[in-house]
């Protein structure tokens, strides 16, 4: 009970300091218009007592259910597993962070429930579930045409730019992946699941941590192996995600054979041979070859071995928003070390642009300036065949 009382006290303090303005407003009947705390009974009834028929999915910390609350609003209820040893930490972390931030490309937290051992988060309900539900299903992926995929890429980039540069305090998500990108009724993306996110107060941009959390295949090697955490950790994950969106396949698929199993390695091989467009999802009837080539190169640049050589989210956003853009030619991406093996020495990860002192590292940002050597224009480049190599 002491833990619950302490959590509620901290939560209320956060709400008063950082929460939505509506929390202090009266709706005319003497009650606040922002219902932060939901009681367990309300959520049991809303989800038909957490029926399997209402389950939307199952994340790392527990199942998520669709519900209908008394005011008629559909919600998604994230129910943390009672067996989770770290559940309260991730739960509290997610609440604290989501009370500080608000953006159209981030999922909206409506409230929470803390009764006895139960811990739940209540979010806005998004009709189209998560990106992986469409992207990795050959039948459903046809619903994502090229324009929609580009809108998703741009939306995720805007969301990450907000977290890294525009939020009240810098936030590193640490678990950017297809299943954590939710889609609304117009297939607009919203970044979700902030249980692993880290807050970087002040001007801090990076640190060394002994607690490694994330998803294999999306994790930057310097973080997965050495615990080096920075905004470029999210950039790496974003790069892998972009390649998945372009190709319509998971970042690792052993059924495709040794050459194609690892998406990042396969993308690099095709790029080197000048056949990058072979990576594009064969299920797409039409696509913009210039945008596709740009996205593939952008994905590779986000996954560079050297942290300093990766683009930052501001450069990425500017590239995606511009009709005329420049991109540097990528070197070999950090192919090794993303799934538990590491064959490169630590010194190759950090170029001379990076200076390490103690447990903190000072890293200069990658600019979009004179180092950009390959210039493209969506209005000036054409390809002989949209289906080249397919």
One Martini backbone bead per residue (centre of mass of N, CA, C, O) as a GRO file, in nm:
protein
  390
    1UNK     BB    1   0.055   0.064  -0.017
    2UNK     BB    2   0.299   0.253  -0.015
    3UNK     BB    3   0.351   0.244  -0.323
    4UNK     BB    4   0.079   0.358  -0.410
    5UNK     BB    5   0.086   0.624  -0.254
    6UNK     BB    6   0.350   0.725  -0.383
    7UNK     BB    7   0.258   0.722  -0.676
    8UNK     BB    8   0.010   0.908  -0.652
    9UNK     BB    9   0.164   1.151  -0.548
   10UNK     BB   10   0.359   1.181  -0.788
   11UNK     BB   11   0.142   1.197  -1.006
   12UNK     BB   12  -0.002   1.453  -0.904
   13UNK     BB   13   0.246   1.635  -0.922
   14UNK     BB   14   0.288   1.599  -1.226
   15UNK     BB   15   0.015   1.703  -1.316
   16UNK     BB   16   0.040   1.992  -1.199
   17UNK     BB   17   0.311   2.054  -1.359
   18UNK     BB   18   0.269   1.878  -1.665
   19UNK     BB   19  -0.010   1.859  -1.729
   20UNK     BB   20  -0.295   1.912  -1.851
   21UNK     BB   21  -0.500   2.182  -1.827
   22UNK     BB   22  -0.771   2.018  -1.786
   23UNK     BB   23  -0.715   1.918  -1.490
   24UNK     BB   24  -0.813   2.224  -1.370
   25UNK     BB   25  -1.090   2.185  -1.493
   26UNK     BB   26  -1.430   2.247  -1.511
   27UNK     BB   27  -1.734   2.086  -1.649
   28UNK     BB   28  -1.994   2.186  -1.442
   29UNK     BB   29  -2.011   1.923  -1.213
   30UNK     BB   30  -1.732   1.930  -1.027
   31UNK     BB   31  -1.542   1.801  -1.245
   32UNK     BB   32  -1.286   1.694  -1.401
   33UNK     BB   33  -1.218   1.658  -1.751
   34UNK     BB   34  -0.958   1.486  -1.653
   35UNK     BB   35  -0.944   1.137  -1.625
   36UNK     BB   36  -0.682   0.990  -1.478
   37UNK     BB   37  -0.842   0.790  -1.289
   38UNK     BB   38  -0.917   0.449  -1.295
   39UNK     BB   39  -1.120   0.206  -1.215
   40UNK     BB   40  -1.133  -0.128  -1.224
   41UNK     BB   41  -1.432  -0.172  -1.287
   42UNK     BB   42  -1.447   0.001  -1.543
   43UNK     BB   43  -1.233  -0.175  -1.706
   44UNK     BB   44  -1.377  -0.443  -1.689
   45UNK     BB   45  -1.633  -0.355  -1.840
   46UNK     BB   46  -1.495  -0.232  -2.096
   47UNK     BB   47  -1.340  -0.539  -2.152
   48UNK     BB   48  -1.497  -0.782  -2.055
   49UNK     BB   49  -1.292  -0.884  -1.847
   50UNK     BB   50  -1.050  -0.932  -2.033
   51UNK     BB   51  -1.108  -1.046  -2.300
   52UNK     BB   52  -0.988  -1.217  -2.567
   53UNK     BB   53  -1.168  -1.058  -2.775
   54UNK     BB   54  -1.023  -0.771  -2.670
   55UNK     BB   55  -0.748  -0.841  -2.768
   56UNK     BB   56  -0.478  -0.673  -2.941
   57UNK     BB   57  -0.224  -0.769  -2.763
   58UNK     BB   58   0.138  -0.843  -2.676
   59UNK     BB   59   0.369  -0.730  -2.476
   60UNK     BB   60   0.646  -0.721  -2.266
   61UNK     BB   61   0.430  -0.632  -2.007
   62UNK     BB   62   0.161  -0.711  -2.164
   63UNK     BB   63  -0.160  -0.675  -2.234
   64UNK     BB   64  -0.403  -0.550  -2.483
   65UNK     BB   65  -0.716  -0.368  -2.465
   66UNK     BB   66  -1.033  -0.321  -2.561
   67UNK     BB   67  -1.249  -0.032  -2.486
   68UNK     BB   68  -1.560   0.101  -2.319
   69UNK     BB   69  -1.644   0.385  -2.187
   70UNK     BB   70  -1.907   0.563  -2.051
   71UNK     BB   71  -1.862   0.811  -2.273
   72UNK     BB   72  -1.797   0.626  -2.555
   73UNK     BB   73  -1.498   0.570  -2.551
   74UNK     BB   74  -1.232   0.439  -2.705
   75UNK     BB   75  -0.987   0.208  -2.571
   76UNK     BB   76  -0.654   0.129  -2.448
   77UNK     BB   77  -0.547  -0.143  -2.235
   78UNK     BB   78  -0.261  -0.165  -2.035
   79UNK     BB   79  -0.167  -0.475  -1.882
   80UNK     BB   80   0.031  -0.553  -1.639
   81UNK     BB   81   0.214  -0.794  -1.538
   82UNK     BB   82   0.235  -0.962  -1.231
   83UNK     BB   83   0.533  -1.097  -1.312
   84UNK     BB   84   0.672  -0.829  -1.329
   85UNK     BB   85   0.963  -0.705  -1.188
   86UNK     BB   86   0.960  -0.408  -1.367
   87UNK     BB   87   0.676  -0.279  -1.394
   88UNK     BB   88   0.670  -0.019  -1.211
   89UNK     BB   89   0.896   0.127  -1.356
   90UNK     BB   90   0.772   0.140  -1.644
   91UNK     BB   91   0.505   0.262  -1.563
   92UNK     BB   92   0.608   0.524  -1.433
   93UNK     BB   93   0.776   0.618  -1.674
   94UNK     BB   94   0.546   0.646  -1.882
   95UNK     BB   95   0.377   0.851  -1.730
   96UNK     BB   96   0.584   1.078  -1.696
   97UNK     BB   97   0.641   1.121  -1.999
   98UNK     BB   98   0.340   1.157  -2.112
   99UNK     BB   99   0.293   1.421  -1.937
  100UNK     BB  100   0.523   1.596  -2.101
  101UNK     BB  101   0.386   1.509  -2.377
  102UNK     BB  102   0.281   1.642  -2.716
  103UNK     BB  103   0.182   1.471  -3.021
  104UNK     BB  104   0.058   1.356  -3.324
  105UNK     BB  105   0.307   1.116  -3.318
  106UNK     BB  106   0.184   1.046  -3.031
  107UNK     BB  107   0.056   0.882  -2.795
  108UNK     BB  108  -0.231   0.906  -2.583
  109UNK     BB  109  -0.277   0.966  -2.249
  110UNK     BB  110  -0.564   0.923  -2.029
  111UNK     BB  111  -0.465   0.704  -1.805
  112UNK     BB  112  -0.506   0.515  -1.491
  113UNK     BB  113  -0.447   0.205  -1.289
  114UNK     BB  114  -0.428   0.157  -0.918
  115UNK     BB  115  -0.501  -0.169  -0.785
  116UNK     BB  116  -0.320  -0.311  -0.603
  117UNK     BB  117  -0.156  -0.515  -0.835
  118UNK     BB  118  -0.276  -0.330  -1.041
  119UNK     BB  119  -0.154  -0.211  -1.374
  120UNK     BB  120  -0.269   0.063  -1.581
  121UNK     BB  121  -0.307   0.184  -1.917
  122UNK     BB  122  -0.475   0.460  -2.088
  123UNK     BB  123  -0.560   0.490  -2.426
  124UNK     BB  124  -0.596   0.565  -2.720
  125UNK     BB  125  -0.775   0.444  -2.989
  126UNK     BB  126  -0.648   0.254  -3.268
  127UNK     BB  127  -0.784   0.104  -3.537
  128UNK     BB  128  -0.494  -0.012  -3.696
  129UNK     BB  129  -0.301  -0.059  -3.494
  130UNK     BB  130  -0.006  -0.184  -3.615
  131UNK     BB  131   0.231  -0.189  -3.856
  132UNK     BB  132   0.294  -0.501  -3.855
  133UNK     BB  133   0.004  -0.597  -3.925
  134UNK     BB  134   0.056  -0.502  -4.229
  135UNK     BB  135   0.356  -0.524  -4.337
  136UNK     BB  136   0.386  -0.862  -4.265
  137UNK     BB  137   0.129  -0.895  -4.457
  138UNK     BB  138   0.058  -0.981  -4.773
  139UNK     BB  139  -0.244  -0.888  -4.772
  140UNK     BB  140  -0.232  -0.614  -4.598
  141UNK     BB  141   0.006  -0.454  -4.744
  142UNK     BB  142  -0.175  -0.339  -4.981
  143UNK     BB  143  -0.282  -0.096  -4.800
  144UNK     BB  144   0.023   0.006  -4.842
  145UNK     BB  145   0.113   0.243  -5.009
  146UNK     BB  146   0.351   0.464  -5.090
  147UNK     BB  147   0.227   0.718  -4.961
  148UNK     BB  148   0.175   0.588  -4.684
  149UNK     BB  149   0.469   0.511  -4.620
  150UNK     BB  150   0.578   0.799  -4.628
  151UNK     BB  151   0.393   0.907  -4.404
  152UNK     BB  152   0.511   0.725  -4.186
  153UNK     BB  153   0.804   0.809  -4.198
  154UNK     BB  154   0.751   1.112  -4.140
  155UNK     BB  155   0.598   1.078  -3.871
  156UNK     BB  156   0.821   0.939  -3.710
  157UNK     BB  157   1.029   1.162  -3.749
  158UNK     BB  158   0.865   1.382  -3.603
  159UNK     BB  159   0.845   1.237  -3.331
  160UNK     BB  160   1.157   1.215  -3.281
  161UNK     BB  161   1.223   1.512  -3.301
  162UNK     BB  162   1.060   1.593  -3.058
  163UNK     BB  163   1.206   1.417  -2.846
  164UNK     BB  164   1.506   1.529  -2.909
  165UNK     BB  165   1.433   1.871  -2.951
  166UNK     BB  166   1.117   1.977  -2.841
  167UNK     BB  167   1.087   1.884  -2.579
  168UNK     BB  168   1.120   1.973  -2.258
  169UNK     BB  169   1.273   1.691  -2.265
  170UNK     BB  170   1.491   1.471  -2.350
  171UNK     BB  171   1.408   1.172  -2.548
  172UNK     BB  172   1.466   0.819  -2.536
  173UNK     BB  173   1.307   0.538  -2.640
  174UNK     BB  174   1.463   0.235  -2.727
  175UNK     BB  175   1.184   0.103  -2.911
  176UNK     BB  176   1.198   0.119  -3.222
  177UNK     BB  177   0.918  -0.027  -3.399
  178UNK     BB  178   0.657  -0.159  -3.567
  179UNK     BB  179   0.484  -0.236  -3.301
  180UNK     BB  180   0.526   0.088  -3.195
  181UNK     BB  181   0.341   0.167  -3.449
  182UNK     BB  182   0.059   0.340  -3.470
  183UNK     BB  183  -0.273   0.344  -3.635
  184UNK     BB  184  -0.504   0.523  -3.764
  185UNK     BB  185  -0.777   0.571  -3.972
  186UNK     BB  186  -0.542   0.720  -4.176
  187UNK     BB  187  -0.251   0.594  -4.120
  188UNK     BB  188  -0.133   0.745  -3.890
  189UNK     BB  189   0.141   0.783  -3.690
  190UNK     BB  190   0.222   0.644  -3.352
  191UNK     BB  191   0.414   0.652  -3.090
  192UNK     BB  192   0.486   0.387  -2.860
  193UNK     BB  193   0.600   0.270  -2.581
  194UNK     BB  194   0.765   0.420  -2.287
  195UNK     BB  195   0.900   0.210  -2.081
  196UNK     BB  196   1.221   0.253  -2.194
  197UNK     BB  197   1.254   0.536  -2.165
  198UNK     BB  198   1.475   0.828  -2.163
  199UNK     BB  199   1.572   1.094  -1.965
  200UNK     BB  200   1.736   1.416  -2.065
  201UNK     BB  201   1.850   1.643  -1.885
  202UNK     BB  202   1.918   1.919  -2.017
  203UNK     BB  203   2.226   1.869  -2.217
  204UNK     BB  204   2.204   1.584  -2.231
  205UNK     BB  205   2.290   1.308  -2.487
  206UNK     BB  206   2.466   1.094  -2.312
  207UNK     BB  207   2.542   0.748  -2.202
  208UNK     BB  208   2.628   0.499  -1.970
  209UNK     BB  209   2.488   0.165  -1.951
  210UNK     BB  210   2.392  -0.150  -1.786
  211UNK     BB  211   2.094  -0.124  -1.903
  212UNK     BB  212   1.964  -0.335  -2.145
  213UNK     BB  213   1.706  -0.224  -2.378
  214UNK     BB  214   1.515  -0.406  -2.629
  215UNK     BB  215   1.536  -0.501  -2.984
  216UNK     BB  216   1.635  -0.721  -3.180
  217UNK     BB  217   1.758  -0.560  -3.487
  218UNK     BB  218   1.725  -0.244  -3.368
  219UNK     BB  219   1.987  -0.233  -3.219
  220UNK     BB  220   2.252  -0.068  -3.139
  221UNK     BB  221   2.566  -0.188  -3.090
  222UNK     BB  222   2.681   0.020  -2.877
  223UNK     BB  223   2.443  -0.053  -2.684
  224UNK     BB  224   2.420  -0.368  -2.673
  225UNK     BB  225   2.736  -0.396  -2.583
  226UNK     BB  226   2.829  -0.098  -2.428
  227UNK     BB  227   2.592   0.113  -2.330
  228UNK     BB  228   2.560   0.334  -2.553
  229UNK     BB  229   2.356   0.626  -2.508
  230UNK     BB  230   2.158   0.790  -2.765
  231UNK     BB  231   1.996   0.939  -3.020
  232UNK     BB  232   2.138   0.731  -3.223
  233UNK     BB  233   1.977   0.487  -3.130
  234UNK     BB  234   1.709   0.572  -3.266
  235UNK     BB  235   1.822   0.612  -3.550
  236UNK     BB  236   1.888   0.321  -3.605
  237UNK     BB  237   1.600   0.208  -3.572
  238UNK     BB  238   1.480   0.386  -3.794
  239UNK     BB  239   1.645   0.268  -4.028
  240UNK     BB  240   1.529  -0.016  -4.011
  241UNK     BB  241   1.233   0.067  -4.046
  242UNK     BB  242   1.257   0.190  -4.328
  243UNK     BB  243   1.345  -0.076  -4.467
  244UNK     BB  244   1.083  -0.224  -4.396
  245UNK     BB  245   0.884  -0.035  -4.543
  246UNK     BB  246   1.006  -0.070  -4.827
  247UNK     BB  247   1.013  -0.404  -4.826
  248UNK     BB  248   0.796  -0.565  -4.637
  249UNK     BB  249   1.006  -0.668  -4.409
  250UNK     BB  250   1.190  -0.811  -4.191
  251UNK     BB  251   1.508  -0.776  -4.052
  252UNK     BB  252   1.460  -1.097  -4.001
  253UNK     BB  253   1.472  -1.389  -4.241
  254UNK     BB  254   1.554  -1.721  -4.271
  255UNK     BB  255   1.374  -1.804  -4.529
  256UNK     BB  256   1.564  -1.628  -4.746
  257UNK     BB  257   1.842  -1.679  -4.673
  258UNK     BB  258   2.162  -1.575  -4.627
  259UNK     BB  259   2.161  -1.317  -4.813
  260UNK     BB  260   1.854  -1.206  -4.704
  261UNK     BB  261   1.797  -1.228  -4.396
  262UNK     BB  262   1.950  -0.957  -4.358
  263UNK     BB  263   1.845  -0.651  -4.433
  264UNK     BB  264   2.092  -0.466  -4.400
  265UNK     BB  265   2.291  -0.637  -4.566
  266UNK     BB  266   2.121  -0.649  -4.827
  267UNK     BB  267   2.102  -0.344  -4.876
  268UNK     BB  268   2.409  -0.301  -4.902
  269UNK     BB  269   2.459  -0.490  -5.139
  270UNK     BB  270   2.268  -0.346  -5.340
  271UNK     BB  271   2.395  -0.065  -5.322
  272UNK     BB  272   2.682  -0.142  -5.424
  273UNK     BB  273   2.555  -0.265  -5.709
  274UNK     BB  274   2.307  -0.064  -5.798
  275UNK     BB  275   2.026  -0.237  -5.670
  276UNK     BB  276   1.830  -0.104  -5.452
  277UNK     BB  277   1.532  -0.147  -5.582
  278UNK     BB  278   1.512  -0.457  -5.506
  279UNK     BB  279   1.396  -0.395  -5.211
  280UNK     BB  280   1.128  -0.341  -5.300
  281UNK     BB  281   0.818  -0.415  -5.269
  282UNK     BB  282   0.655  -0.639  -5.480
  283UNK     BB  283   0.350  -0.547  -5.390
  284UNK     BB  284   0.398  -0.288  -5.540
  285UNK     BB  285   0.262  -0.127  -5.810
  286UNK     BB  286   0.352   0.163  -5.702
  287UNK     BB  287   0.636   0.394  -5.716
  288UNK     BB  288   0.889   0.612  -5.606
  289UNK     BB  289   1.217   0.581  -5.699
  290UNK     BB  290   1.345   0.826  -5.558
  291UNK     BB  291   1.229   0.782  -5.277
  292UNK     BB  292   1.331   0.493  -5.242
  293UNK     BB  293   1.634   0.556  -5.269
  294UNK     BB  294   1.640   0.756  -5.036
  295UNK     BB  295   1.542   0.563  -4.808
  296UNK     BB  296   1.770   0.359  -4.831
  297UNK     BB  297   2.001   0.557  -4.777
  298UNK     BB  298   1.890   0.661  -4.510
  299UNK     BB  299   1.894   0.391  -4.361
  300UNK     BB  300   2.203   0.348  -4.385
  301UNK     BB  301   2.286   0.617  -4.240
  302UNK     BB  302   2.147   0.536  -3.964
  303UNK     BB  303   2.350   0.254  -3.963
  304UNK     BB  304   2.616   0.339  -3.885
  305UNK     BB  305   2.889   0.259  -3.707
  306UNK     BB  306   2.928   0.550  -3.664
  307UNK     BB  307   2.774   0.771  -3.473
  308UNK     BB  308   2.871   1.042  -3.618
  309UNK     BB  309   2.763   0.940  -3.916
  310UNK     BB  310   2.491   0.987  -3.829
  311UNK     BB  311   2.207   1.112  -3.848
  312UNK     BB  312   1.982   1.338  -3.753
  313UNK     BB  313   1.650   1.423  -3.719
  314UNK     BB  314   1.671   1.695  -3.860
  315UNK     BB  315   1.800   1.596  -4.126
  316UNK     BB  316   1.582   1.391  -4.191
  317UNK     BB  317   1.340   1.584  -4.201
  318UNK     BB  318   1.450   1.769  -4.423
  319UNK     BB  319   1.475   1.555  -4.642
  320UNK     BB  320   1.168   1.459  -4.638
  321UNK     BB  321   1.062   1.775  -4.695
  322UNK     BB  322   1.225   1.784  -4.961
  323UNK     BB  323   1.272   1.823  -5.312
  324UNK     BB  324   1.571   1.907  -5.239
  325UNK     BB  325   1.857   1.691  -5.183
  326UNK     BB  326   2.114   1.570  -4.959
  327UNK     BB  327   2.354   1.291  -4.950
  328UNK     BB  328   2.555   1.083  -4.820
  329UNK     BB  329   2.774   0.835  -4.859
  330UNK     BB  330   2.765   0.532  -4.746
  331UNK     BB  331   2.882   0.312  -4.543
  332UNK     BB  332   2.921   0.056  -4.363
  333UNK     BB  333   2.717  -0.089  -4.168
  334UNK     BB  334   2.604  -0.220  -3.854
  335UNK     BB  335   2.575  -0.551  -3.884
  336UNK     BB  336   2.706  -0.621  -3.634
  337UNK     BB  337   2.564  -0.687  -3.299
  338UNK     BB  338   2.229  -0.701  -3.306
  339UNK     BB  339   2.223  -1.038  -3.202
  340UNK     BB  340   2.489  -1.087  -2.983
  341UNK     BB  341   2.719  -0.998  -3.182
  342UNK     BB  342   3.078  -0.892  -3.185
  343UNK     BB  343   3.352  -0.782  -3.422
  344UNK     BB  344   3.406  -0.499  -3.321
  345UNK     BB  345   3.570  -0.248  -3.208
  346UNK     BB  346   3.515   0.028  -3.020
  347UNK     BB  347   3.683   0.234  -3.198
  348UNK     BB  348   3.488   0.215  -3.457
  349UNK     BB  349   3.235   0.368  -3.340
  350UNK     BB  350   3.427   0.621  -3.268
  351UNK     BB  351   3.519   0.892  -3.382
  352UNK     BB  352   3.703   1.193  -3.369
  353UNK     BB  353   3.419   1.337  -3.291
  354UNK     BB  354   3.463   1.165  -3.026
  355UNK     BB  355   3.446   1.222  -2.668
  356UNK     BB  356   3.566   1.051  -2.381
  357UNK     BB  357   3.441   1.098  -2.032
  358UNK     BB  358   3.407   0.856  -1.858
  359UNK     BB  359   3.056   0.799  -1.858
  360UNK     BB  360   3.065   1.036  -2.059
  361UNK     BB  361   2.967   1.167  -2.389
  362UNK     BB  362   3.094   1.384  -2.640
  363UNK     BB  363   2.889   1.475  -2.923
  364UNK     BB  364   2.879   1.560  -3.238
  365UNK     BB  365   2.688   1.669  -3.473
  366UNK     BB  366   2.532   1.591  -3.766
  367UNK     BB  367   2.541   1.747  -4.054
  368UNK     BB  368   2.399   1.907  -4.367
  369UNK     BB  369   2.650   1.979  -4.529
  370UNK     BB  370   2.949   1.949  -4.714
  371UNK     BB  371   2.949   1.619  -4.689
  372UNK     BB  372   2.752   1.616  -4.915
  373UNK     BB  373   2.780   1.423  -5.228
  374UNK     BB  374   2.484   1.327  -5.290
  375UNK     BB  375   2.257   1.442  -5.538
  376UNK     BB  376   1.903   1.498  -5.529
  377UNK     BB  377   1.594   1.501  -5.735
  378UNK     BB  378   1.260   1.441  -5.762
  379UNK     BB  379   1.243   1.620  -6.043
  380UNK     BB  380   1.523   1.496  -6.210
  381UNK     BB  381   1.496   1.190  -6.162
  382UNK     BB  382   1.533   0.888  -6.352
  383UNK     BB  383   1.409   0.567  -6.448
  384UNK     BB  384   1.389   0.308  -6.671
  385UNK     BB  385   1.268   0.123  -6.425
  386UNK     BB  386   1.050   0.046  -6.166
  387UNK     BB  387   1.128  -0.285  -6.199
  388UNK     BB  388   1.413  -0.307  -6.129
  389UNK     BB  389   1.514  -0.633  -6.053
  390UNK     BB  390   1.201  -0.790  -6.033
   0.00000   0.00000   0.00000
